[in-house]
């Protein structure tokens, strides 16, 4: 049995006409699940960007080309902030603008035996964008489900459909993303740039990041952020606030679905997308690392499998009180595949006038946090993958970022079955 993973990047450019294709090949396996993400920078080498808009994007696709995507836009360098959001059910990546208009559309055109092809369906990008991708395949994965739902208007348990998932299973993962759009799928709207993404394996292994920049905030941009383990979905109110408006935890896997428990449901109707995967080994959670000390390490152990890769998330700094947001919207996202392939990006929406978006990308690190002066606050890399564990190490620091919160989702091969072990002699 095996679970395969690879990651990489594509430069999605506004100059590329409709029908332009980006071919990813040579993966040595056929993708069964694809996840993409973007923050708004367009870079092919490490560095900072201080003049590009925020285009936060997350998208999912399965082998049958079922696709979903969400996007949140925050305009750089304007006196009165301009934001928009959109959710789509016909592509893996999309954009909008400060008026909430339909923007660029990028879809998975084809899945091949050793890769996949992305195709441009609409070219109205607000800026060129680097799309980061992760793909999973291998014989372990037996089912991938893509879907969407809107935020609940009431607290308590809500069941969602995901055909092929098994109640009580331990070999399944749920990936989530959402935005402030309450409009119908494929329709953008001019509202706050609310964005959230998270992961859940079970009730005790889940995490979420949520950020928001208010629309039409004159004088000084108004931003907020929230991140937490033990929850997989969170929504900051339109207009911002010191506390979240909606929060949900993953309760359980059902037969052909999953259950979320809505702890808060102040507002309703916001669009969410998901990808559920069955097969392999998965773990999700949170950790703390001293980003102020070069070569400081943190080890996560007790996984029950050897990770082959993982995804990372972090916010502005230390862990937050449950339900309490923090000013200044900072998100860092990263991916690693083995010890030899990693990439990461970080973005901050500053409390400033005019609006100021600061971004940084590294294509040889697993996680980076950008400072307000466009320098690196700290960077992390994976320096050990072992049986049941992985280790993060601080590779860059300016010595101020201690006790940093990091969320993770890691994966590997399914455990060997009893049948596979029969006949072996253990020495």
PyMOL commands that set and color helices and strands:
alter all, ss='L'
color gray80, all
select helices_A, chain A and resi 418-421
alter helices_A, ss='H'
color red, helices_A
select strands_A, chain A and resi 4-12+21-24+31-38+47-49+54-62+67-74+83-88+93-94+104-112+115-123+129-137+143-150+156-161+172-179+195-202+205-213+223-229+233-236+244-254+257-265+271-278+281-289+297-300+309-314+326-327+329-337+341-349+357-362+367-370+376-386+389-397+404-412
alter strands_A, ss='S'
color yellow, strands_A
deselect
rebuild
show_as cartoon
